[in-house]
Amino acid sequence: MGKTNIEETVIDDQVQGDGPQADAARQVAELRTDVDTIDAAIVTMLAERFRVTRRIGLLKARAGFASADLQREAAQVATLRGKAEDCGLDPDLAEAYLHLVADAAKRGHERLASQASSC
């Protein structure tokens, strides 16, 4: 098999034809379809997550609670890191995901609290 510069390989250009590279390219294309489906599902779930956290933010704002709950966040980090390990996923990636979405949710909660206090 010839050496290929992976930075310049366009898999879609390799799908046509015969031989091991074309076979591999077709398999990659099929797997990418799976990845695209998974990505769409993740975005759908993320949108649902933010609908729920918006409701949490509204309740917190009405009750005068802070946007952050550090005890809850620490528990979630531990839970997701454990789940990641169980699933063979890098726990640091799971934690980075959690911080990304939790920070975005807290910013939304802060906006809601600001709007509630200005009424």
GIHU-V307950 format. One record per helix or strand. SS is the DSSP state (@ for helix, = for strand). FROM is the first residue (numbers start at 1). LEN is the number of residues. If there is no record, write none. Layout:
ss | from | len
SS | FROM | LEN
SS | FROM | LEN
This chain:
ss | from | len
@ | 6 | 3
@ | 11 | 4
@ | 20 | 44
@ | 70 | 18
@ | 91 | 27
